[in-house]
Amino acid sequence: MNPAKSQVIPIKQILTAEDWIKRSLLVCAFFWLVTVIILPLYQLIAKSFLNQQGAWNGFANYVQYFNTPALSASIYNSFQIAIISTILAVSLGFLFAYAITRTAIFGKGIFSTIATLPIYIPSVAQAIGLIYLFGNQGIITKGFFGLLPGFDINLYGLNGIVIGETLYCFPLSVVILSTALRITDARLYEAAISLRTPSWRTFLTVTIPGVKYGLVSAIFVSFMQAFTDFGVPQVIGGNFNVLATDVYKQVIGQQNFEMGATISVLLILPTLLAFGLNLWIAGRQSALISAKAVPLQPKPNLLIDSIFYLFCGAITFLILSVFGTIIFASLVKVWPYNLSFSLNNYNFEAAGGGGMTAYWNTLQMAAYSAFFGIFVIFISAYLVEKTKGLNWLRSLISFLSTLPNALPGMVLGLSYIFFFNQQQLTLPGTNIIFDNPLRGIYGTIAILVIANIIHYYTVSFITASTALKQLDPEFESVAASMKIPFYRTFWAVTLPLCLPAVLEIGIYLFVNAMRTVSALVYLYPPDFPISSVAIVNMEDAGEVAPAAAMSALIVLTSLVVKSVYSLATISLRRRTQAWLER
């Protein structure tokens, strides 16, 4: 037999007991995601084809919606707001990110920190801040309490929503584009200089192509955020309706769940399209930076640095003005007539919405969301990355884990009502009916925690997967050769090395659980009020000052927790990852 023509017969991989355990847990993770994402979404879509008596109605709800001018106009309004806000947020975000990555301006750290401040502020609270600045009795509208000529921007309606959504999407654009702009090979710019290429041409042929994927990602993320946001349009929308507020009015105001489901489907279709395009473009991304890349060091330029310094100063001043106005308004007696100091607005028992009980409930819910979210998300990511075989199932779980990023909070909350509040469920595609085993968690804190975890599942899962991918597979191989159980390797090696990512997931879930409103506005039990929904209820009742006080409390709590997290991260890095500093 010719050795050159001999074939190597692959040896069938022998699965150990530990491999079977991982596979079994992976299947459990799959069914968990199907239960909390796919089945509720199926119930929502099915509800849109029923009438209010529960009988099959076909597309009648959709026909009724488009034949009702007051409702169908919301689609155009939503697209108009999303497009304008995305253009503004991404444009301003790009200039801001360019300033802190490509110029030598002073105070980059301060500018970067302030730029991300809106992440900790509920969108409804940002809208309240805009009311105190540009509303009928606002500081700008009244010319700083009569000291200067007033300026009215007609806040309530399109103008106000666009400003609010731009402020809401701006920090996301800055984070994405800053990351993209930092990944730059200085040799490209050195080559451009040596070839005497004009600066504007270098910008168009080197800078923009180098950040095109980050730019596209920022556009899609901003569009989805602006298109689906509920807080800003609810507070300062006036008679300018959008899809998100239409869902709320149909469900809460008219108890028309079928029409609410119909509008939710219309709300989700553009976000799913944007999500799919973003995935497709990301899949085409290729490595733009080689291993020999040289980091770009910005060179001082007095004129350019001065311009960008003034620009960053103006943006941060606007952000601080909104946040500072919320704090200021919460500490005066009667705005704008009696501006003397008072803590009466923090006496929430005199206002509606649940008082301090709502705040403590929110802390409890956020802590549970962070704790259980870390456990569920990190374990799921670990199983996807470390399980042998079942590539199709691992890919499917990865896809399901990214799907929540395309689901608006309003849609998620409403779908949970239709799924978890059903006494009986029908198996999709069959006539099999069975009792709903999960109905018991409806109306409890558990459903709020699950909604928070799923609502912010995607970013957390990607964070965990990225951290796990950076670990050398040799850790598991060596441990297996020494017959060390995988759970001991996980506890002694994998978890400590991924601890910064784990803590990042926890703080991300906590902060967002503190400020979110859209996913929970339908789900919170009457005996368990939460602060973000309390803000909406107080503002609806005309109690704007207590709503500002509750908003300030949420923001300050998130900032304190974030600061404690930062200090804890430094300490834990020194204790668990000291080898990195050698």
LUMNUGU-586480 format. One record per residue (C-alpha): residue number from 0; residue in three letters; x, y, z. Coordinates in steps of 0.001 Angstrom, whole numbers, plus 524288, in hexadecimal, padded with zeros to 5 digits. Each point is the difference from the previous one (the first is absolute). Layout:
N
R    nr   rest      px      py      pz
R   NUM    ALA       X       Y       Z
...
This chain:
582
R    nr   rest      px      py      pz
R     0    MET   80000   80000   80000
R     1    ASN   80557   80D54   7FC3A
R     2    PRO   8020F   807F2   80C6E
R     3    ALA   7FDE9   80C81   7F851
R     4    LYS   7F248   7FBAE   7FC8E
R     5    SER   7FC54   7FAFD   80D60
R     6    GLN   7F4D7   806A3   806C9
R     7    VAL   7FF3F   8038E   80E36
R     8    ILE   7F3A6   7FA89   805EF
R     9    PRO   7FADB   809B3   80A26
R    10    ILE   7FDFB   7FA7B   80D64
R    11    LYS   7F267   8022B   80512
R    12    GLN   80026   8095B   80B4C
R    13    ILE   7FC83   7F98E   80CD0
R    14    LEU   7F710   8082B   80857
R    15    THR   8026A   7FFE3   80E83
R    16    ALA   7F5EA   8014E   80ABD
R    17    GLU   803C5   80E52   80141
R    18    ASP   7FD5D   80219   7F179
R    19    TRP   7F26F   7FA31   8018B
R    20    ILE   7FD6E   808D6   80BA7
R    21    LYS   803E7   80BF7   7F814
R    22    ARG   7F78D   7FB9F   7F4A2
R    23    SER   7F45C   7FDED   808EE
R    24    LEU   801CB   80D86   805DC
R    25    LEU   8014A   8059E   7F24E
R    26    VAL   7F2D6   7FA27   7FC57
R    27    CYS   7FA46   805F5   80C60
R    28    ALA   80588   80D3F   7FC05
R    29    PHE   7F983   7FE92   7F2B5
R    30    PHE   7F2A4   7FD03   805D2
R    31    TRP   801AA   80B3F   80991
R    32    LEU   801FA   80998   7F4CF
R    33    VAL   7F4B7   7FA38   7F83F
R    34    THR   7F72A   80145   80BD7
R    35    VAL   80344   80E28   80337
R    36    ILE   801C8   8053E   7F220
R    37    ILE   7F9C3   7F7F5   7F52A
R    38    LEU   7F389   7FB4B   806A6
R    39    PRO   7FC1B   80D7B   80556
R    40    LEU   802DD   80605   7F2B8
R    41    TYR   7F79D   7F590   7F97B
R    42    GLN   7F4C7   80323   8094C
R    43    LEU   80139   80E77   7FCCD
R    44    ILE   7FF9A   7FDCB   7F152
R    45    ALA   7F4A2   7F66D   80141
R    46    LYS   7F87E   809F2   80836
R    47    SER   800C4   809F5   7F505
R    48    PHE   7F78F   7F708   7F781
R    49    LEU   7F4F6   7FEB5   809FF
R    50    ASN   7F47E   808B0   80321
R    51    GLN   7FC9A   80495   80DBA
R    52    GLN   7F7A6   7F3D5   801F3
R    53    GLY   80BCD   7F75C   7FD3E
R    54    ALA   7FB10   7FB1F   7F2C1
R    55    TRP   8086C   7FF78   7F3C5
R    56    ASN   7FF81   80D1A   7F932
R    57    GLY   80A26   7FEB8   7F538
R    58    PHE   80612   80CE1   7FC06
R    59    ALA   7F42C   807E4   8044E
R    60    ASN   8078F   80692   80B0B
R    61    TYR   80A90   80467   7F694
R    62    VAL   7F5DA   804F7   7F651
R    63    GLN   7F931   8076E   80ADF
R    64    TYR   80CC8   805EF   80462
R    65    PHE   803CE   8051C   7F2A0
R    66    ASN   7F21D   804E1   7FDA6
R    67    THR   80088   80825   80C65
R    68    PRO   80776   80C82   7FC7D
R    69    ALA   802C7   80390   80E24
R    70    LEU   806BB   7F2E2   801F4
R    71    SER   806AB   7FDCA   7F2EB
R    72    ALA   8065D   80D83   800BC
R    73    SER   80814   7FAB0   80B49
R    74    ILE   807EE   7F788   7F6AB
R    75    TYR   80458   80BD7   7F844
R    76    ASN   802A3   80774   80C98
R    77    SER   80834   7F4E8   80579
R    78    PHE   80856   7FF01   7F3C1
R    79    GLN   8016D   80EC1   7FF59
R    80    ILE   804C8   800DF   80DFF
R    81    ALA   808F8   7F430   7FECF
R    82    ILE   80673   804C5   7F37C
R    83    ILE   80225   80E05   8048A
R    84    SER   804A1   7FBC6   80D83
R    85    THR   8093C   7F5DE   7FA44
R    86    ILE   80620   809E4   7F6C4
R    87    LEU   80204   809B1   80B0F
R    88    ALA   8048E   7F622   80A34
R    89    VAL   809A1   7F914   7F700
R    90    SER   80541   80CAD   7FA39
R    91    LEU   8021B   80641   80D41
R    92    GLY   804E4   7F318   80587
R    93    PHE   809F3   7FE94   7F51D
R    94    LEU   80548   80DBD   801F8
R    95    PHE   800A6   7FDEF   80EB4
R    96    ALA   8069E   7F2C1   7FE9B
R    97    TYR   80974   805B7   7F614
R    98    ALA   80371   80ACF   80990
R    99    ILE   80367   7F6CA   80B1F
R   100    THR   8076F   7F63F   7F788
R   101    ARG   80666   807DE   7F504
R   102    THR   8031A   80D26   80632
R   103    ALA   8088F   80499   80B33
R   104    ILE   7F572   8076D   8075E
R   105    PHE   800E9   80156   80EB7
R   106    GLY   7F69C   7F8A5   808EE
R   107    LYS   7FCAA   7F469   7F761
R   108    GLY   7FCDC   7F786   80BD1
R   109    ILE   7F67D   809F3   80577
R   110    PHE   7F965   801D7   7F2D8
R   111    SER   7FEC0   7F146   7FE16
R   112    THR   7FA1B   7FE16   80D80
R   113    ILE   7F5FD   80ACE   7FE55
R   114    ALA   7FC75   7FB35   7F25D
R   115    THR   7FBB9   7F2EA   805A6
R   116    LEU   7F800   8063F   80AEA
R   117    PRO   7F2F6   7FEDB   7F887
R   118    ILE   801B5   7F131   80078
R   119    TYR   7FCAF   800C3   80E83
R   120    ILE   7F454   808FE   7FE28
R   121    PRO   7F2B0   7FA3A   7FC72
R   122    SER   7FB26   80597   7F33C
R   123    VAL   7F3D3   804C3   806F3
R   124    ALA   808BC   8076A   80997
R   125    GLN   8077B   80644   7F4D3
R   126    ALA   7F2F9   80482   7FA88
R   127    ILE   7FCA2   80605   80D36
R   128    GLY   80D0C   8071E   7FFE9
R   129    LEU   7FCB2   80570   7F296
R   130    ILE   7F2DA   804B7   8053D
R   131    TYR   806F4   807E2   80A90
R   132    LEU   80919   805B6   7F5BC
R   133    PHE   7F735   801FF   7F423
R   134    GLY   7F208   7FDD9   804D6
R   135    ASN   7F5C3   80A93   801B6
R   136    GLN   80628   8042A   80CF0
R   137    GLY   80DB6   7FB9E   7FC5D
R   138    ILE   80C88   80720   80304
R   139    ILE   80339   802A5   7F1BA
R   140    THR   7F1ED   802D8   7FC3D
R   141    LYS   7FEB0   80A4B   80AC1
R   142    GLY   80D8C   805B5   7FDC3
R   143    PHE   8064F   7FB5A   80CA5
R   144    PHE   7F48A   80459   80861
R   145    GLY   7FE3C   80CD8   7F8AF
R   146    LEU   80E1E   8045D   8002A
R   147    LEU   801C0   7FDEC   7F157
R   148    PRO   7F70D   7FF7B   7F414
R   149    GLY   7F897   7F32B   7FF7F
R   150    PHE   80126   7F5ED   7F52E
R   151    ASP   7F523   7F631   7FD36
R   152    ILE   8039C   7F3E9   7F80B
R   153    ASN   7F235   7FA38   80046
R   154    LEU   8049A   7F49D   80837
R   155    TYR   7F38C   7F7EC   80033
R   156    GLY   7FFAF   7F856   7F363
R   157    LEU   809D8   7FCEA   7F56D
R   158    ASN   80A7B   8098D   8048B
R   159    GLY   80041   7FB3B   80DF4
R   160    ILE   7FFCA   7F18F   7FC7F
R   161    VAL   80B48   8019D   7F670
R   162    ILE   80834   80727   80A24
R   163    GLY   7FCD4   7F5C9   80A3F
R   164    GLU   802DD   7F470   7F724
R   165    THR   80C9F   8062F   7FB35
R   166    LEU   80459   801A5   80E09
R   167    TYR   7FBB8   7F1F6   802C3
R   168    CYS   80784   7FA1A   7F474
R   169    PHE   80BF7   808C7   80083
R   170    PRO   807C9   7F882   80A6D
R   171    LEU   7FDEA   7F31D   7F8E2
R   172    SER   8058F   805ED   7F390
R   173    VAL   80B9D   8058D   80768
R   174    VAL   8034C   7F2D8   8062E
R   175    ILE   7FF1F   7F896   7F319
R   176    LEU   80744   80A0A   7F7CE
R   177    SER   80A8B   80272   80A36
R   178    THR   80335   7F191   7FFBA
R   179    ALA   8007A   7FFFE   7F132
R   180    LEU   8087E   80C32   7FF3B
R   181    ARG   809C0   7FADE   809F3
R   182    ILE   802D7   7F410   7F798
R   183    THR   808A3   8071D   7F656
R   184    ASP   80D0F   7FD1F   7F9B2
R   185    ALA   80872   80C3F   800C6
R   186    ARG   80806   7FB3A   7F460
R   187    LEU   7F4B9   80319   7F6DD
R   188    TYR   80024   80E2D   80441
R   189    GLU   80ED3   8009B   7FF36
R   190    ALA   7FF33   7FB06   7F21C
R   191    ALA   7F5C2   80A51   7FCD1
R   192    ILE   808CC   80AA5   80577
R   193    SER   80BD2   7FB12   7F882
R   194    LEU   7F7E3   80036   7F38B
R   195    ARG   7FB9C   80DF1   8034A
R   196    THR   7F1CF   7FBF3   7FFCA
R   197    PRO   7F6BF   80B0F   80410
R   198    SER   7F9AE   7FE55   80D4C
R   199    TRP   7F24C   7FFA5   7FA69
R   200    ARG   803D6   7F524   7F6AD
R   201    THR   80694   7F842   80ACF
R   202    PHE   7F381   80150   807D2
R   203    LEU   7F7B6   7FAC0   7F4D5
R   204    THR   8092E   7F51F   7FB8C
R   205    VAL   805DB   7FB6F   80CE7
R   206    THR   7F7F2   80463   80BB1
R   207    ILE   7F23F   7FD7F   7FAF1
R   208    PRO   802EE   7F29C   7F9D6
R   209    GLY   806D5   7FC08   80C9A
R   210    VAL   7F3E5   80296   80845
R   211    LYS   7F56C   7FC78   7F635
R   212    TYR   7FB65   7F40E   80788
R   213    GLY   7FF88   80780   80CC4
R   214    LEU   7F8BD   80ADF   7F908
R   215    VAL   7F5ED   7F695   7FA87
R   216    SER   7FE5B   7F996   80D4D
R   217    ALA   7FDFA   80D48   8067F
R   218    ILE   7F5B9   80375   7F5C3
R   219    PHE   7F835   7F381   801EE
R   220    VAL   800ED   80050   80EDB
R   221    SER   7FBC6   80E40   80090
R   222    PHE   7F4D9   7FD9E   7F677
R   223    MET   7FAB5   7F49B   807F9
R   224    GLN   80102   807AA   80CB2
R   225    ALA   7F948   80C17   7FAA0
R   226    PHE   7F59E   7F856   7F89B
R   227    THR   7FBB7   7F7FD   80BC7
R   228    ASP   801F0   80952   80B7D
R   229    PHE   7F41E   8026F   80865
R   230    GLY   80466   80963   80AB3
R   231    VAL   802F8   80C4E   7F83C
R   232    PRO   7F3D1   7FFD1   7F73D
R   233    GLN   7F762   7FCCC   80BA6
R   234    VAL   8048B   80BE5   807B2
R   235    ILE   8020B   80A96   7F5B1
R   236    GLY   7F944   7FA55   7F40D
R   237    GLY   7F36E   8079C   801CD
R   238    ASN   7F6E4   7FC9E   7F4CA
R   239    PHE   80B57   7FADD   7F7EA
R   240    ASN   7FD79   7F166   800FE
R   241    VAL   809C4   7F53D   7FD1B
R   242    LEU   7FEBC   7F135   7FFA9
R   243    ALA   80547   7FDFF   80DBD
R   244    THR   7F624   80946   80623
R   245    ASP   7F510   7FA4E   7F7AD
R   246    VAL   802AD   7F292   805CC
R   247    TYR   7FF3E   805CA   80DB1
R   248    LYS   7F34D   80739   7FD33
R   249    GLN   7F97F   7F41E   7F9F2
R   250    VAL   803D9   7F6D8   80B18
R   251    ILE   7FF3C   808D7   80BF1
R   252    GLY   7F626   80A07   7FB5B
R   253    GLN   7F665   7F7B2   7F838
R   254    GLN   80334   7F228   8048A
R   255    ASN   8008A   7FC28   7F1AA
R   256    PHE   80AB0   7F5CA   800CA
R   257    GLU   7FDC0   7FB13   7F234
R   258    MET   80275   80D4F   7F9E6
R   259    GLY   80B6F   801CC   80945
R   260    ALA   805B6   7F34B   7FAD2
R   261    THR   7FDA9   80473   7F20C
R   262    ILE   8074F   80CC1   8021B
R   263    SER   80ACB   7F88C   80706
R   264    VAL   80216   7F78F   7F3FB
R   265    LEU   800F7   80C57   7F7B4
R   266    LEU   80994   8056D   809FA
R   267    ILE   808B4   7F415   7FF9C
R   268    LEU   800F2   7FE22   7F13F
R   269    PRO   8091B   80B9D   7FD32
R   270    THR   80896   7FCAE   80BB0
R   271    LEU   8013C   7F1E7   7FB76
R   272    LEU   803CE   804DE   7F276
R   273    ALA   80A2B   8093A   805BB
R   274    PHE   804E0   7F512   808C4
R   275    GLY   80149   7F6A0   7F495
R   276    LEU   8072A   809F0   7F78F
R   277    ASN   80941   802E6   80B2E
R   278    LEU   80319   7F180   80182
R   279    TRP   801FA   7FE87   7F15B
R   280    ILE   80940   80B8A   7FF2C
R   281    ALA   8075D   7FB8C   80C24
R   282    GLY   801B3   7F2A7   7F9A2
R   283    ARG   806AE   8066E   7F46B
R   284    GLN   80986   8071B   808B1
R   285    SER   80E1B   7FC2D   7FE1F
R   286    ALA   80BE2   802D5   8083B
R   287    LEU   804C7   80DB8   7FD19
R   288    ILE   80B26   8000F   809C4
R   289    SER   80BB5   7F709   7FEEF
R   290    ALA   80825   7FAC5   80B22
R   291    LYS   80AA3   809D5   7FC46
R   292    ALA   7F70B   80BBF   80137
R   293    VAL   80550   80C1A   806C6
R   294    PRO   7F6DF   8079A   80914
R   295    LEU   7FCBF   80DA1   7FB56
R   296    GLN   804B0   80AF9   808DA
R   297    PRO   7F8AA   80CB3   7FD27
R   298    LYS   808BE   80BC2   7FDB5
R   299    PRO   7FC84   80D42   805D0
R   300    ASN   7F9BA   809BF   7F6B2
R   301    LEU   7FBE1   80C9A   80671
R   302    LEU   7F510   80390   7F69A
R   303    ILE   7F9FD   7F269   7FEC1
R   304    ASP   80191   7FCF9   80E7A
R   305    SER   7F991   80CE4   803B9
R   306    ILE   7F460   7FD90   7F706
R   307    PHE   7FDD3   7F231   80503
R   308    TYR   801F7   8046D   80E18
R   309    LEU   7F524   809F6   7FE80
R   310    PHE   7F763   7F5D6   7F965
R   311    CYS   801F9   7F5F1   80ACD
R   312    GLY   7FDF0   80A97   80A2A
R   313    ALA   7F300   803CE   7F9DC
R   314    ILE   7FB32   7F1E4   7FF77
R   315    THR   80400   7FCFA   80DFF
R   316    PHE   7F9F3   80CDE   80474
R   317    LEU   7F2F4   7FBF8   7FA0E
R   318    ILE   800A6   7F290   80674
R   319    LEU   80380   805DC   80D30
R   320    SER   7F566   80A51   7FE52
R   321    VAL   7F589   7F59A   7FE75
R   322    PHE   80500   7F817   80B90
R   323    GLY   802B6   80C0B   8085B
R   324    THR   7F284   80593   7FD37
R   325    ILE   7F9B7   7F355   8049B
R   326    ILE   8079E   800D6   80CC6
R   327    PHE   7FD39   80E89   8019C
R   328    ALA   7F171   7FEBD   7FD44
R   329    SER   7FEE5   7F504   809E5
R   330    LEU   805CC   808AC   80AAD
R   331    VAL   7F730   80C03   7FEE6
R   332    LYS   7F294   80234   805E5
R   333    VAL   7F789   8040E   7F478
R   334    TRP   805BF   80158   7F266
R   335    PRO   80180   80ABA   7FB1C
R   336    TYR   7F924   80881   80A16
R   337    ASN   80712   7FC5C   80C83
R   338    LEU   80DFC   7FB93   7FDB0
R   339    SER   803DC   7FEF5   80E3A
R   340    PHE   80680   7F36D   80470
R   341    SER   7F702   7F4EF   8042A
R   342    LEU   80000   7F13B   8010A
R   343    ASN   7F144   7FF10   7FF52
R   344    ASN   8007F   7FA2A   7F267
R   345    TYR   8073A   7F447   805AA
R   346    ASN   7F475   7FD40   808D6
R   347    PHE   7FA59   7F67E   7F631
R   348    GLU   7F534   7FBBA   80920
R   349    ALA   7F8FC   80CA6   7FC96
R   350    ALA   800C1   7FC9E   7F18B
R   351    GLY   7FAAE   7F4C7   7F836
R   352    GLY   807A4   7F4EA   7FA2D
R   353    GLY   80398   7F823   80C02
R   354    GLY   808F1   80934   80782
R   355    MET   80CC2   7FB2F   805C3
R   356    THR   7FA8E   7F23F   7FF58
R   357    ALA   8016C   800B4   7F13B
R   358    TYR   80E48   803F1   80180
R   359    TRP   8033F   7F4E5   80956
R   360    ASN   7F8A9   7F679   7F754
R   361    THR   8081F   8047A   7F47A
R   362    LEU   80CAE   7FE03   80787
R   363    GLN   7FB99   7F255   80381
R   364    MET   7FBF4   7FCE2   7F214
R   365    ALA   80CA9   80574   7FA57
R   366    ALA   80847   7F819   80980
R   367    TYR   7F8B4   7F37B   7FC9E
R   368    SER   8011F   80302   7F171
R   369    ALA   80EB3   801D6   80137
R   370    PHE   8022C   7F3E3   80865
R   371    PHE   7F7AE   7F65C   7F867
R   372    GLY   80383   8065F   7F30D
R   373    ILE   80E7B   7FDAE   80266
R   374    PHE   7FD68   7F1C9   80343
R   375    VAL   7F70C   7FD11   7F478
R   376    ILE   80740   807C3   7F59A
R   377    PHE   80DDE   7FC42   80391
R   378    ILE   7FCB0   7F195   80165
R   379    SER   7F90F   80044   7F2D2
R   380    ALA   80BA5   80678   7F984
R   381    TYR   80927   7F642   80698
R   382    LEU   7F839   7F479   7FADD
R   383    VAL   7FFD2   80594   7F239
R   384    GLU   80EA2   80248   7FFFC
R   385    LYS   804A2   7F3F3   80767
R   386    THR   7F6E4   7F501   7FBD0
R   387    LYS   80568   7F628   7F640
R   388    GLY   7F7F6   7FD88   7F3CD
R   389    LEU   7F1C0   803D3   7FDE4
R   390    ASN   804A3   80B6B   7F7B9
R   391    TRP   7F261   8021F   7FA6F
R   392    LEU   7FA12   80159   80D95
R   393    ARG   80AC3   808FE   804AA
R   394    SER   7FE11   808B0   7F40E
R   395    LEU   7F158   80015   80242
R   396    ILE   801C2   803FA   80E33
R   397    SER   80952   80AC6   7FBD3
R   398    PHE   7F5CE   80515   7F67A
R   399    LEU   7F51F   7FF7A   80A1D
R   400    SER   808E7   80736   80979
R   401    THR   80182   80B4F   7F67A
R   402    LEU   7F183   800A5   7FC9B
R   403    PRO   7FBC5   807E5   80C17
R   404    ASN   807F4   80B58   7FAB6
R   405    ALA   7F59B   8015C   7F56E
R   406    LEU   7F461   7FF1F   80950
R   407    PRO   7FAFF   80D0A   8052E
R   408    GLY   7FCEC   80032   80E6C
R   409    MET   7F1AC   802DB   7FD3B
R   410    VAL   7FF19   7F3E7   7F777
R   411    LEU   806F4   7F76F   809E9
R   412    GLY   7F74D   80466   80B34
R   413    LEU   7F36E   7FE23   7F85E
R   414    SER   80425   7F2A3   7FB05
R   415    TYR   80297   7FBCE   80E16
R   416    ILE   7F20A   80398   80388
R   417    PHE   7FAA9   7F774   7F523
R   418    PHE   808D9   7F492   8036E
R   419    PHE   80165   7FFC6   80ECC
R   420    ASN   7F21B   8045D   80303
R   421    GLN   7F9BD   7F51D   7F7E6
R   422    GLN   7F9B8   7F520   807C0
R   423    GLN   80171   7F6B5   7F48F
R   424    LEU   8093E   7FFB4   7F476
R   425    THR   7FECC   7F9F0   7F292
R   426    LEU   80BD0   7F93D   7FA4B
R   427    PRO   80388   807AD   7F3A4
R   428    GLY   7FB98   7F922   7F39F
R   429    THR   7F749   7F65B   80734
R   430    ASN   7F326   7FF4C   80755
R   431    ILE   806A3   7FB27   80C55
R   432    ILE   7FBDC   8081A   80BCC
R   433    PHE   8069A   7FF24   80D3A
R   434    ASP   8002A   80789   80CB3
R   435    ASN   80A11   80AE0   800B9
R   436    PRO   80A0D   7FBB4   80A3D
R   437    LEU   805F3   80DAA   800A6
R   438    ARG   7F3A8   8079E   802D7
R   439    GLY   80380   8009C   80E5E
R   440    ILE   80AEC   809CE   7FDE1
R   441    TYR   7F6E2   809EE   7F9B5
R   442    GLY   7FD9A   80B56   80926
R   443    THR   80C63   7FD5C   807E4
R   444    ILE   80D86   805F0   8006D
R   445    ALA   804ED   7F402   7F8B2
R   446    ILE   7F9EA   8043B   7F329
R   447    LEU   8060E   80D82   80171
R   448    VAL   80D5F   7F9FC   8021F
R   449    ILE   7FE77   7F700   7F43E
R   450    ALA   7FB7A   80B5A   7F77F
R   451    ASN   80BE1   8080A   803F6
R   452    ILE   80972   7F4E5   7FD89
R   453    ILE   7FA70   7FD20   7F282
R   454    HIS   7FE98   80E49   7FC48
R   455    TYR   80EA3   80213   8020C
R   456    TYR   8044A   7F22C   7FCEE
R   457    THR   80722   8027C   7F336
R   458    VAL   80A91   80972   8046D
R   459    SER   8028F   7F7E1   80C32
R   460    PHE   80108   7F363   7F831
R   461    ILE   8096D   8061A   7F63B
R   462    THR   8083D   80536   80B42
R   463    ALA   800C0   7F290   8064A
R   464    SER   802D4   7F917   7F31E
R   465    THR   80AD5   80999   7FCAD
R   466    ALA   80676   7FDD3   80D30
R   467    LEU   7FF0F   7F138   7FEAB
R   468    LYS   80582   80028   7F229
R   469    GLN   80C3B   806A9   8050D
R   470    LEU   8033E   7F483   808EA
R   471    ASP   809A6   7F605   7FB05
R   472    PRO   7F94A   7F2C5   7FDB1
R   473    GLU   80C00   7F9AE   805FC
R   474    PHE   7FA7C   80301   80D76
R   475    GLU   7F521   7F605   7FDFE
R   476    SER   8090A   7F65C   7F913
R   477    VAL   809FF   7FFFB   80AF7
R   478    ALA   7F56B   7FEEE   80A4F
R   479    ALA   7F9C5   7F495   7F8CF
R   480    SER   80D0E   7F90A   7FEC9
R   481    MET   801B6   80168   80EA3
R   482    LYS   7F226   7FAC4   80208
R   483    ILE   7FB7C   80C96   80656
R   484    PRO   7F118   8018D   7FEFB
R   485    PHE   7FBB5   80ACB   7F6D7
R   486    TYR   7F87A   806F3   80ABD
R   487    ARG   80C6D   80158   80812
R   488    THR   80717   8059E   7F43C
R   489    PHE   7F4A9   80929   7FDE0
R   490    TRP   80034   804A3   80E22
R   491    ALA   80ED5   800D4   801A8
R   492    VAL   80459   804BD   7F28B
R   493    THR   7F535   8043A   7F6A3
R   494    LEU   7F808   80853   80956
R   495    PRO   80B80   80784   805FF
R   496    LEU   80593   80312   7F298
R   497    CYS   7F2B3   804B5   7FB48
R   498    LEU   7FCB2   80732   80C8B
R   499    PRO   80106   80DBE   7FA1F
R   500    ALA   7F65A   7FC15   7F55B
R   501    VAL   7F708   7F9BC   80A1F
R   502    LEU   7FFDC   80C71   80810
R   503    GLU   7FDB1   8080C   7F3C5
R   504    ILE   7F40F   7F7AC   7FCF1
R   505    GLY   7FAF4   801CB   80DCC
R   506    ILE   8013E   80EBE   80006
R   507    TYR   7FA25   800D7   7F262
R   508    LEU   7F405   7F84A   8042F
R   509    PHE   7FEA0   8077C   80CC5
R   510    VAL   800AC   80D8C   7F9F8
R   511    ASN   7F690   7FCBA   7F50C
R   512    ALA   7F680   7F96A   8095A
R   513    MET   80003   80C7C   8080F
R   514    ARG   7FC89   808BB   7F498
R   515    THR   7F7D4   7F7D7   7F6A0
R   516    VAL   7F183   80281   7FEBE
R   517    SER   7FB1F   7FAD7   7F2ED
R   518    ALA   801CA   7F17A   802FC
R   519    LEU   7F9E1   800F7   80D7E
R   520    VAL   7F4EE   809AD   7FE6A
R   521    TYR   7F664   7F4CE   7FD6B
R   522    LEU   805C8   7F5E5   80927
R   523    TYR   801ED   805FD   80D6E
R   524    PRO   7F649   7FB05   80A21
R   525    PRO   7F717   80A0B   80695
R   526    ASP   8060E   7FCB9   80D33
R   527    PHE   80DDB   80128   7FAC1
R   528    PRO   80199   80D8E   7F9C4
R   529    ILE   80D20   8037A   7F9EE
R   530    SER   8066E   80D42   7FF01
R   531    SER   80151   80150   7F127
R   532    VAL   7F175   7FD9C   7FE19
R   533    ALA   7FD42   808BF   80BBA
R   534    ILE   806AC   80B1B   7F8AF
R   535    VAL   7F6B6   7FE26   7F48A
R   536    ASN   7F425   7FF7C   808F9
R   537    MET   80420   80C1B   80799
R   538    GLU   8028D   807A0   7F38D
R   539    ASP   7F2BD   7FBD6   7FA9F
R   540    ALA   7F9CF   80516   80C8D
R   541    GLY   806DD   80D1C   7FEA2
R   542    GLU   80961   7FD5C   80B42
R   543    VAL   80C0B   80368   7F819
R   544    ALA   80893   8043F   80B64
R   545    PRO   7FE96   7F318   8077A
R   546    ALA   8027D   7F901   7F311
R   547    ALA   80C9B   807D6   7FEAD
R   548    ALA   803A0   7FC5F   80DF4
R   549    MET   7FDDF   7F18A   7FD48
R   550    SER   807EF   80158   7F380
R   551    ALA   80B25   8064A   80779
R   552    LEU   7FF97   7F503   809F0
R   553    ILE   8010F   7F5AB   7F547
R   554    VAL   80B63   806DB   7F94F
R   555    LEU   8078F   8024F   80C8B
R   556    THR   7FE00   7F1EA   8042E
R   557    SER   804FF   7FB0A   7F2E9
R   558    LEU   80BDF   808E9   800A1
R   559    VAL   80342   7FBB4   80DD2
R   560    VAL   7FECF   7F1AC   7FC5D
R   561    LYS   8084A   80252   7F3DB
R   562    SER   80A7B   806A9   80849
R   563    VAL   80020   7F4E7   809CB
R   564    TYR   800F6   7F676   7F4AD
R   565    SER   80BBB   80745   7FA68
R   566    LEU   80721   7FF85   80D0E
R   567    ALA   7FC70   7F1B3   801EB
R   568    THR   804E4   7FCC5   7F261
R   569    ILE   80D4E   805EC   802E2
R   570    SER   8011A   7F84F   80CA9
R   571    LEU   7FB7C   7F33C   7F9EC
R   572    ARG   80927   80176   7F47B
R   573    ARG   80B64   80111   8094B
R   574    ARG   7FBC0   7F412   8079F
R   575    THR   7FBA2   7F6E5   7F523
R   576    GLN   807DE   804B7   7F444
R   577    ALA   80CD3   8043D   805DF
R   578    TRP   80716   7F81F   7F59E
R   579    LEU   7FC00   80A19   7F5DA
R   580    GLU   8085B   80A54   806B4
R   581    ARG   80C83   7F7FD   8001E
